[in-house]
Amino acid sequence: MSHLETALKRVKDIESAVASGDLEAANLAAQQLTPLLVSNNIDELLSIRDRIESLTLGVKALQSADLSQLRGVQQQRGGAEAYQAMQQSPC
């Protein structure tokens, strides 16, 4: 029986015990459920979370770089337009 199936069985045991008013049995089932809720893959989950955070930071950095580049292009365009306007105006 997998951990998930065992955990679901314990939850059903808790529900049944609470419905029948047997709080002692519910407590026992809850104590048996708790270890099943701790993932054996916690290190992998933390690693995945770190990778996602790293990707998020990378995306934000790229967005910032793109924004800086866009501002630079806008400034160049504004400078080119000003230069053209100066060239076209009569002296």
C-alpha positions as CSV (number, residue, x, y, z in Angstrom):
1,M,0.0,0.0,0.0
2,S,1.4,3.4,-1.0
3,H,1.9,6.2,1.5
4,L,-0.9,8.1,-0.2
5,E,-3.3,5.2,0.2
6,T,-2.3,4.7,3.8
7,A,-2.7,8.4,4.5
8,L,-6.2,8.4,3.0
9,K,-7.1,5.3,5.0
10,R,-6.0,7.1,8.2
11,V,-8.0,10.2,7.3
12,K,-11.1,7.9,6.8
13,D,-10.3,6.3,10.2
14,I,-10.2,9.7,11.8
15,E,-13.5,10.7,10.2
16,S,-15.2,7.5,11.3
17,A,-13.9,7.8,14.8
18,V,-15.0,11.5,15.1
19,A,-18.4,10.6,13.7
20,S,-18.8,7.9,16.3
21,G,-17.6,10.1,19.1
22,D,-14.5,8.0,19.7
23,L,-11.9,10.8,20.2
24,E,-9.3,8.4,21.5
25,A,-9.4,6.4,18.3
26,A,-9.4,9.6,16.3
27,N,-6.3,10.8,18.2
28,L,-4.5,7.5,17.6
29,A,-5.3,7.6,13.8
30,A,-4.1,11.2,13.7
31,Q,-0.8,10.2,15.4
32,Q,-0.4,7.5,12.8
33,L,-1.2,9.9,10.0
34,T,1.3,12.5,10.9
35,P,4.4,10.6,9.8
36,L,2.8,9.8,6.5
37,L,2.4,13.5,5.8
38,V,6.1,14.1,6.0
39,S,7.5,13.7,2.5
40,N,10.5,11.5,2.0
41,N,11.3,13.8,-0.9
42,I,11.5,17.0,1.1
43,D,15.1,17.7,-0.2
44,E,13.9,17.3,-3.8
45,L,11.0,19.6,-3.1
46,L,13.3,22.2,-1.6
47,S,15.6,21.9,-4.5
48,I,12.7,22.5,-6.9
49,R,11.6,25.5,-5.0
50,D,15.2,26.9,-5.1
51,R,15.3,26.3,-8.9
52,I,12.0,28.1,-9.3
53,E,13.1,31.1,-7.3
54,S,16.3,31.2,-9.3
55,L,14.3,31.1,-12.5
56,T,12.1,33.9,-11.2
57,L,15.1,36.0,-10.4
58,G,16.5,35.3,-13.9
59,V,13.3,36.4,-15.5
60,K,13.2,39.6,-13.5
61,A,16.8,40.3,-14.4
62,L,16.0,39.8,-18.1
63,Q,13.0,42.0,-17.9
64,S,15.1,44.7,-16.2
65,A,17.7,44.4,-18.9
66,D,15.1,44.6,-21.7
67,L,13.6,47.7,-20.0
68,S,17.0,49.3,-19.8
69,Q,17.7,48.5,-23.4
70,L,14.3,49.9,-24.5
71,R,14.9,53.1,-22.6
72,G,18.3,53.4,-24.3
73,V,16.7,53.0,-27.7
74,Q,14.0,55.5,-26.9
75,Q,16.7,58.0,-25.8
76,Q,18.6,57.4,-29.0
77,R,15.4,57.9,-31.1
78,G,14.7,61.1,-29.2
79,G,18.3,62.3,-29.9
80,A,18.1,61.4,-33.6
81,E,14.7,63.2,-33.9
82,A,16.2,66.3,-32.2
83,Y,19.2,66.2,-34.5
84,Q,17.0,65.9,-37.6
85,A,14.8,68.8,-36.4
86,M,17.9,70.9,-35.9
87,Q,19.2,70.1,-39.4
88,Q,15.8,70.9,-41.0
89,S,15.3,74.3,-39.2
90,P,16.5,77.3,-41.1
91,C,19.4,79.2,-39.4
